[in-house]
Amino acid sequence: MARTIPTEPTFRQRQILEWVRRFIVAQGMPPTVREIGAAFSITPRAVFEILQALERKGHLMRGALGARSLVLTQPPRHACPHCAAVPVVGRIAAGGPIEAIEDREAELTVSHDLCRRGELFALRVKGDSMIEAGILDGDTVLVRKQATANNGEIVVALLENEATLKYLHREGRRVRLQPANARLKPIYVEPTKLSIQGVVIGVHRQLDRKAARMNS
């Protein structure tokens, strides 16, 4: 019996497929392998292997017209031409620090305008320490990946391999990680023991789930 070749792209393949589509729309021509590699910080060989997989699955064709010969055979999964997928890479504590989980659980669809602000990822929130900032238990926060932040920004902070979500305040020789919950105390830490993973730029919430929980 002949083996069936899967046609659904993986998350990474879909990311690149959508990026190629956006590039073609913006530039009027397909990108080169090197341009794709530069956009995703991967080697040309890795790009070539992903393009081969997408070609086998029927999502694109590679012609013989030189470096810019990619042709999309079908639209990507997201029908919205102004949307992009952001990986939900795990959960984070909005309370005491918990272990950061780095498994890709799902993806969040956001506008391309948000993606122009840098590399993004999303995290599911556990706990209620940021409720006064409008971030509730079970929400998903959209985070711009960066290693620095300004005072007063909400950051994803890593403390000895545990992650937490707090306001950042530098105070002399220490850093205060301030919750947005009057019942909870701040966390004080030396700057050398703190690693900033990103800054929160948005919150996603499923209103139907919140309503169901409130009525239970």
C-alpha positions in Angstrom: 0.0 0.0 0.0 1.4 3.4 -1.0 2.4 5.7 1.8 0.3 8.9 2.1 2.3 12.1 2.2 1.0 14.6 4.7 -0.1 17.9 3.2 -0.5 20.0 6.3 2.6 22.1 7.0 4.2 22.2 10.4 4.1 25.4 12.4 7.6 26.4 11.2 6.7 25.6 7.6 3.5 27.6 7.9 5.4 30.6 9.3 7.8 30.6 6.4 5.0 30.1 3.9 3.1 33.1 5.2 6.2 35.2 5.3 6.9 34.3 1.7 3.4 35.4 0.8 3.7 38.7 2.6 7.1 39.3 0.9 5.6 38.7 -2.6 2.7 41.1 -1.9 5.0 43.8 -0.6 7.9 43.4 -3.0 6.2 42.1 -6.1 8.6 39.2 -6.4 9.5 36.1 -4.3 12.3 36.2 -1.8 15.6 34.4 -2.1 16.7 31.5 0.1 19.2 33.9 1.9 16.5 36.5 2.5 14.3 33.8 4.1 17.2 32.6 6.2 18.0 36.1 7.4 14.4 36.7 8.4 14.2 33.6 10.5 17.9 33.4 11.6 18.4 29.9 10.0 20.9 28.6 7.5 20.3 28.5 3.8 20.5 24.7 4.0 17.7 24.7 6.6 15.6 27.0 4.4 16.2 24.7 1.4 15.0 21.7 3.4 11.8 23.5 4.5 11.1 24.7 0.9 11.5 21.1 -0.3 9.1 19.9 2.3 6.5 22.6 1.3 7.0 21.6 -2.3 6.3 17.9 -1.5 3.2 18.9 0.4 2.0 20.9 -2.6 2.1 24.4 -1.1 4.7 25.9 -3.5 6.8 25.2 -6.6 10.4 26.1 -7.2 11.1 27.0 -10.8 14.3 27.3 -12.8 14.4 31.1 -13.0 17.2 31.6 -10.6 17.1 32.7 -7.0 13.7 34.3 -7.1 11.6 31.4 -8.5 9.2 30.5 -5.7 5.6 30.2 -6.8 2.8 29.6 -4.2 0.3 27.0 -5.4 -2.4 27.8 -2.7 -3.1 30.4 -0.1 -1.7 29.9 3.4 -4.0 28.6 6.1 -5.0 32.1 7.4 -7.4 33.7 5.0 -6.9 37.1 6.4 -4.2 38.9 4.3 -3.5 41.2 7.2 -2.9 38.5 9.8 0.1 36.5 11.1 0.6 33.6 13.4 2.5 34.0 16.7 3.5 30.9 18.7 2.1 30.3 22.1 5.2 28.9 23.8 3.9 28.0 27.2 2.6 29.6 30.4 4.0 32.1 32.9 3.1 33.0 36.5 1.4 36.3 37.3 2.1 35.5 41.0 5.1 33.8 42.4 7.6 32.6 39.8 6.9 29.2 38.1 8.9 27.2 35.7 8.6 28.6 32.2 7.3 25.9 29.8 8.8 26.2 26.3 6.6 23.8 24.4 4.7 25.3 21.5 1.1 24.6 22.5 -0.7 26.6 19.8 -0.6 29.8 17.9 -2.3 33.2 18.2 -3.4 35.2 15.1 -2.5 38.8 15.2 -2.3 41.7 12.8 0.8 42.3 10.6 1.1 45.7 12.2 1.9 44.1 15.5 4.6 41.9 13.9 6.4 44.9 12.6 7.2 45.8 16.2 9.7 42.9 16.4 9.8 39.2 17.1 6.7 38.1 19.0 5.7 35.2 21.1 2.7 34.5 23.4 2.3 33.0 26.9 -0.7 31.8 28.9 -1.0 33.5 32.2 -1.4 31.6 35.5 -2.3 33.6 38.7 -3.9 36.9 39.6 -0.9 39.2 40.5 -1.5 41.4 37.4 -5.3 41.8 37.6 -5.1 45.6 38.2 -3.3 45.8 34.9 -6.2 44.0 33.2 -4.3 40.7 32.9 -6.3 37.8 34.4 -5.7 34.2 35.1 -6.1 32.2 31.8 -5.4 35.2 29.6 -2.7 35.0 26.8 -0.2 37.8 26.8 1.6 38.9 23.6 5.2 39.6 24.2 7.9 41.4 22.1 11.1 39.4 22.5 13.9 41.7 23.9 16.6 41.6 26.6 16.0 45.2 27.9 13.0 47.2 29.1 12.2 50.6 30.4 11.0 51.3 34.0 7.2 50.8 34.3 6.9 48.3 31.5 5.4 44.9 32.1 8.1 42.3 31.5 8.6 38.5 31.3 11.4 38.2 33.9 13.5 35.0 34.3 14.7 34.4 37.9 17.0 31.4 38.2 15.2 29.5 35.4 11.7 30.5 36.7 9.6 33.1 34.9 7.2 35.7 36.2 5.1 38.6 34.8 5.6 41.9 36.6 6.1 45.7 36.2 9.8 46.5 36.1 11.4 49.2 38.3 15.1 49.8 38.7 15.9 51.2 42.1 19.6 51.8 42.6 21.4 48.5 43.0 18.3 46.4 42.9 15.3 45.8 40.7 11.7 45.8 41.9 9.3 43.4 40.2 6.0 44.9 41.1 2.7 43.0 40.9 -0.5 44.8 39.9 -2.5 43.5 42.9 -2.7 45.4 46.2 -2.8 42.2 48.2 0.7 41.0 47.0 4.2 42.2 47.8 6.9 43.1 45.2 9.9 40.9 44.4 13.3 42.5 44.9 16.3 41.1 43.0 19.8 42.0 42.1 20.2 43.0 38.4 22.7 40.2 37.8 20.2 37.6 38.9 17.5 38.8 36.5 17.1 38.1 32.8 14.4 40.0 30.8 12.9 37.8 28.1 10.5 40.3 26.6 8.0 43.2 27.1 4.2 42.7 27.1 2.5 44.6 24.3 -1.0 43.0 24.3 -3.5 40.7 26.0 -5.8 38.2 24.4 -8.9 36.9 26.3 -11.6 34.4 25.5 -14.7 36.2 26.9 -17.0 33.1 26.6 -14.6 31.2 28.9 -14.4 34.0 31.4 -18.2 34.3 31.5 -18.7 30.6 32.0 -16.2 30.6 34.9 -17.9 33.5 36.6 -21.3 31.9 36.3 -20.2 28.5 37.6 
